[in-house]
Amino acid sequence: MNKNVLKTSQGVKIEFTGAVEKQNIVKMVENCATGQCECMSDETKKKIENMEVSGTDGDVVLDLSGDVSKEEIEAALARSKVLNDSCC
């Protein structure tokens, strides 16, 4: 799976390509929204106003709206159990 993190005018966009299932990205977002993940600090979570998943398996986009930096999101992706352990 390839991850490309881009800064946008509304926040940050993450493009997932290759071996990625949309369902796994939706699960990651749900875990984040309900506090079931530890991939980002509470401080970062508070900055995110909206999370939206689009696309299809093999080409999924996650748009994060809010005052978050590209670096904060890259660090969170590196810690994500859903993305890195293939479990959960």
C-alpha positions as CSV (number, residue, x, y, z in Angstrom):
1,M,0.0,0.0,0.0
2,N,1.2,3.5,-0.9
3,K,0.3,6.5,1.2
4,N,0.6,10.1,-0.2
5,V,-0.2,12.9,2.3
6,L,-1.0,16.3,0.9
7,K,-1.8,19.6,2.6
8,T,-5.0,21.2,1.3
9,S,-6.8,24.5,1.9
10,Q,-9.2,22.7,4.3
11,G,-6.8,20.4,6.0
12,V,-5.0,17.3,4.8
13,K,-5.7,14.7,2.2
14,I,-4.3,11.1,2.3
15,E,-4.3,9.1,-0.9
16,F,-4.0,5.3,-0.4
17,T,-3.2,3.3,-3.5
18,G,-2.2,-0.3,-4.2
19,A,-3.2,-3.0,-1.8
20,V,-5.8,-1.0,0.2
21,E,-9.4,-1.9,0.9
22,K,-11.8,1.0,1.4
23,Q,-13.4,-0.9,4.3
24,N,-10.1,-0.8,6.2
25,I,-9.8,3.0,5.9
26,V,-13.5,3.4,7.0
27,K,-12.7,1.2,10.0
28,M,-9.6,3.3,10.8
29,V,-11.8,6.5,10.7
30,E,-14.5,5.0,12.8
31,N,-11.9,3.9,15.4
32,C,-10.5,7.4,15.5
33,A,-13.9,9.0,15.8
34,T,-14.9,6.8,18.7
35,G,-11.6,7.1,20.5
36,Q,-10.7,3.4,20.0
37,C,-7.3,4.2,18.5
38,E,-4.2,5.7,19.8
39,C,-2.6,6.7,16.6
40,M,-2.8,10.5,17.2
41,S,-2.8,12.6,20.3
42,D,-6.1,14.0,21.7
43,E,-4.7,17.5,20.8
44,T,-4.5,16.5,17.1
45,K,-7.9,14.8,17.2
46,K,-9.5,18.0,18.5
47,K,-8.2,19.9,15.5
48,I,-10.0,17.6,13.0
49,E,-13.5,18.9,12.2
50,N,-14.5,16.2,9.6
51,M,-13.2,13.0,8.2
52,E,-14.4,11.7,4.8
53,V,-13.5,8.6,2.9
54,S,-14.1,8.3,-0.8
55,G,-12.9,6.1,-3.7
56,T,-12.8,2.4,-4.2
57,D,-10.5,-0.5,-3.2
58,G,-7.0,0.1,-4.5
59,D,-7.6,3.9,-4.8
60,V,-9.0,5.4,-1.5
61,V,-8.9,9.0,-0.4
62,L,-9.3,10.2,3.1
63,D,-10.0,14.0,3.5
64,L,-9.4,15.5,6.9
65,S,-10.8,19.0,7.5
66,G,-9.3,21.1,10.2
67,D,-6.2,22.9,11.4
68,V,-3.9,19.8,11.2
69,S,-0.4,19.6,9.7
70,K,0.9,17.1,7.1
71,E,3.5,16.0,9.7
72,E,0.9,15.3,12.4
73,I,-1.1,13.1,10.0
74,E,2.0,11.3,8.7
75,A,3.0,10.4,12.3
76,A,-0.5,9.1,13.1
77,L,-0.5,6.9,9.9
78,A,2.8,5.4,11.0
79,R,1.2,4.4,14.4
80,S,-2.1,3.1,13.0
81,K,-2.7,-0.5,13.9
82,V,-5.3,-0.9,11.2
83,L,-2.8,0.1,8.5
84,N,0.3,-1.5,9.9
85,D,-0.8,-4.8,11.6
86,S,-3.5,-6.0,9.2
87,C,-5.6,-6.8,12.2
88,C,-8.5,-5.1,13.9
